[in-house]
């Protein structure tokens, strides 16, 4: 069994004296692990860093074996290591993909969105709205998408201001009534509209975080949100 694909590095750990076991998120083969012979060597170790984009060849005698990778670097993304918030976002992305994606299940749409977001992390400070929409994409891909197209109560498409924590549907400001304190915020950036302040991003992360923590992750049998995601939300809410 063998294939060739492109992916980015989620995790790496040493294996024996000179090899490494890596976990990657690939375009056509999903989240996939394998052994890199010589992966801990001076030649390979410098570019086997989390976040690196790689050209990958995988081979195994049987499909369910862990197999071995050959790797060639495409992009290191080392520029993210010196920017605190961008590094926090990279770590949150890695942690959420590792925790939520089934092994070897392809998600080409999510892969494309993830690579696009990683590229934007290195392009300046204006990526937080893109990160929020990436979390929406993750929820959608795994069957937990939100419906922000119209009000769940009235059907109206205007003045949408809240999200029901139960149904994941939008609620118009005038339809919230006595339930307003129980609803989640729906800032415009969550719908891809307009500029976003730090408060807007924090509010959007509160909403996507609710569905990650109370719907998706428990259904997978896991504990609460990864600490890396919590750190990113804290950085943004403090304006760091």
Legacy VTK file of the C-alpha trace (Angstrom):
# vtk DataFile Version 3.0
C-alpha trace
ASCII
DATASET POLYDATA
POINTS 240 float
0.000 0.000 0.000
1.324 3.439 -0.839
0.237 6.990 -1.667
1.643 10.457 -2.157
-0.010 13.581 -0.769
0.579 16.993 0.724
-0.057 17.859 4.365
0.980 19.867 7.367
2.580 18.575 10.525
0.386 18.298 13.619
2.655 16.411 16.014
6.113 14.856 16.071
7.787 12.636 18.654
11.052 10.745 18.704
10.946 7.028 18.002
13.993 4.977 18.928
17.451 6.370 18.350
16.975 8.232 15.080
13.416 7.876 13.801
10.340 10.006 14.490
6.613 9.341 14.490
4.687 12.172 12.897
1.003 12.964 12.635
-0.083 15.047 9.658
-3.304 16.466 8.263
-3.325 15.714 4.550
-5.397 16.873 1.610
-6.709 13.479 0.480
-5.973 11.119 3.383
-7.071 13.131 6.408
-5.287 12.884 9.745
-2.600 10.273 9.324
0.375 9.002 11.331
3.544 7.242 10.248
7.202 6.681 11.010
9.908 8.824 9.427
13.179 6.869 9.366
15.941 9.278 10.315
13.341 11.834 11.400
15.399 12.776 14.467
18.571 13.247 12.432
20.317 16.565 11.837
19.135 16.513 8.229
15.431 15.963 8.815
14.676 17.226 12.335
14.990 20.968 11.511
12.028 20.922 9.132
9.912 18.401 11.063
8.449 21.193 13.176
4.712 21.495 13.956
2.974 23.612 11.325
5.415 22.735 8.538
3.859 21.927 5.181
5.267 18.749 3.643
5.251 16.654 0.508
4.617 13.134 1.800
4.991 9.596 0.537
3.451 6.834 2.677
4.029 3.110 2.392
2.941 0.088 4.412
2.612 -3.638 3.799
-1.031 -3.546 4.904
-3.432 -0.606 4.903
-4.039 -0.715 8.669
-0.313 -0.635 9.534
1.207 2.616 10.760
3.555 2.641 7.775
6.522 4.860 6.957
6.726 8.351 5.491
9.197 9.935 3.161
9.063 13.708 3.562
10.167 16.767 1.639
9.686 20.310 2.995
7.360 22.696 1.191
7.026 25.475 3.770
8.343 25.773 7.309
6.105 28.517 8.758
8.937 29.357 11.142
7.800 32.995 10.977
4.889 32.127 13.283
7.205 31.171 16.137
8.093 34.795 16.863
4.525 36.128 16.948
2.712 35.253 20.160
-0.893 35.293 18.954
-0.126 33.613 15.630
1.732 30.826 17.453
-1.210 30.447 19.856
-3.562 30.144 16.875
-1.326 27.524 15.236
-1.297 25.495 18.445
-5.090 25.766 18.784
-5.576 24.582 15.194
-3.254 21.635 15.721
-4.909 20.649 19.001
-8.453 20.831 17.633
-7.629 18.818 14.503
-5.796 16.179 16.536
-8.692 15.888 18.976
-11.677 15.976 16.626
-10.735 14.443 13.274
-11.176 10.698 12.782
-7.983 9.044 11.592
-7.576 8.640 7.833
-10.913 10.262 6.979
-10.492 12.830 4.173
-11.814 16.355 4.645
-10.577 18.243 1.565
-12.694 21.332 2.225
-11.426 21.633 5.780
-7.872 21.010 4.599
-8.093 23.861 2.076
-9.568 26.185 4.720
-6.845 25.213 7.185
-3.977 25.856 4.766
-5.529 29.194 3.824
-5.741 30.176 7.491
-2.164 29.082 8.201
-0.971 31.216 5.298
-2.861 34.229 6.659
-1.380 33.798 10.138
1.984 34.780 8.710
0.628 37.745 6.766
-0.056 40.240 9.543
-2.352 40.796 12.537
-5.742 40.767 10.771
-6.381 37.015 10.850
-8.649 36.583 13.950
-11.939 36.790 11.962
-10.556 34.120 9.638
-9.760 31.914 12.617
-13.305 32.265 13.946
-14.754 31.257 10.580
-12.338 28.318 10.494
-13.902 27.024 13.713
-17.306 27.326 12.024
-15.941 25.280 9.118
-14.637 22.629 11.514
-18.049 22.352 13.156
-19.773 22.159 9.763
-17.406 19.491 8.427
-18.022 17.251 11.414
-21.809 17.598 11.367
-22.283 20.335 13.978
-22.787 23.336 11.719
-24.629 26.459 12.837
-27.523 27.919 10.841
-26.977 31.670 10.802
-29.076 32.387 7.711
-32.337 33.456 9.373
-34.075 33.850 12.724
-35.244 30.582 14.260
-38.301 32.342 15.713
-39.523 34.682 12.967
-37.658 33.596 9.853
-36.319 37.145 9.434
-32.875 37.626 7.897
-32.206 41.070 9.329
-30.851 42.197 12.714
-29.628 38.743 13.684
-27.910 39.193 17.048
-27.900 35.880 18.925
-27.462 32.121 18.544
-29.536 29.518 20.347
-27.173 27.333 22.424
-29.527 24.382 21.870
-30.356 24.507 18.175
-27.375 26.435 16.804
-29.747 28.715 14.901
-29.656 32.501 14.731
-32.147 34.650 16.647
-33.091 38.219 15.724
-32.643 40.925 18.322
-36.364 41.670 18.536
-37.301 38.000 18.889
-35.038 37.195 21.849
-37.537 38.308 24.479
-37.088 36.853 27.952
-34.527 34.366 26.606
-31.921 36.997 25.813
-29.700 36.147 28.799
-29.566 32.509 27.767
-28.551 33.131 24.156
-25.051 33.286 22.726
-23.739 36.377 20.923
-23.740 36.624 17.135
-21.261 39.347 16.132
-21.166 40.273 12.457
-17.708 38.733 12.022
-19.196 35.299 12.684
-21.212 35.779 9.492
-18.259 37.164 7.565
-19.550 40.716 7.649
-17.795 43.982 8.433
-14.729 44.780 10.546
-14.258 43.077 13.900
-13.015 44.497 17.183
-11.246 42.445 19.844
-14.556 42.313 21.740
-16.324 40.988 18.630
-13.733 38.242 18.188
-13.943 37.297 21.862
-17.740 37.099 21.590
-17.507 34.972 18.439
-15.057 32.596 20.128
-17.438 32.275 23.052
-20.132 31.086 20.638
-18.041 28.664 18.597
-16.389 27.474 21.819
-19.775 26.561 23.259
-20.540 24.186 20.391
-17.046 22.746 20.385
-17.005 22.165 24.134
-20.618 21.143 24.757
-21.566 19.360 21.528
-18.721 18.150 19.331
-16.023 17.191 21.831
-18.324 15.379 24.327
-19.852 13.362 21.473
-16.347 12.159 20.648
-15.898 10.990 24.235
-13.316 13.613 25.097
-12.866 16.073 27.908
-13.248 19.870 27.587
-11.635 22.111 25.031
-7.888 21.698 24.486
-5.817 24.021 26.645
-4.221 25.497 23.509
-7.619 26.747 22.357
-8.355 28.210 25.787
-5.031 30.065 25.727
-5.796 31.569 22.330
-9.223 32.795 23.484
-7.676 34.294 26.617
-5.012 36.125 24.590
-7.617 37.624 22.286
-10.030 38.584 25.075
-7.205 40.405 26.888
-6.169 42.149 23.690
-2.618 40.720 23.926
LINES 1 241
240 0 1 2 3 4 5 6 7 8 9 10 11 12 13 14 15 16 17 18 19 20 21 22 23 24 25 26 27 28 29 30 31 32 33 34 35 36 37 38 39 40 41 42 43 44 45 46 47 48 49 50 51 52 53 54 55 56 57 58 59 60 61 62 63 64 65 66 67 68 69 70 71 72 73 74 75 76 77 78 79 80 81 82 83 84 85 86 87 88 89 90 91 92 93 94 95 96 97 98 99 100 101 102 103 104 105 106 107 108 109 110 111 112 113 114 115 116 117 118 119 120 121 122 123 124 125 126 127 128 129 130 131 132 133 134 135 136 137 138 139 140 141 142 143 144 145 146 147 148 149 150 151 152 153 154 155 156 157 158 159 160 161 162 163 164 165 166 167 168 169 170 171 172 173 174 175 176 177 178 179 180 181 182 183 184 185 186 187 188 189 190 191 192 193 194 195 196 197 198 199 200 201 202 203 204 205 206 207 208 209 210 211 212 213 214 215 216 217 218 219 220 221 222 223 224 225 226 227 228 229 230 231 232 233 234 235 236 237 238 239
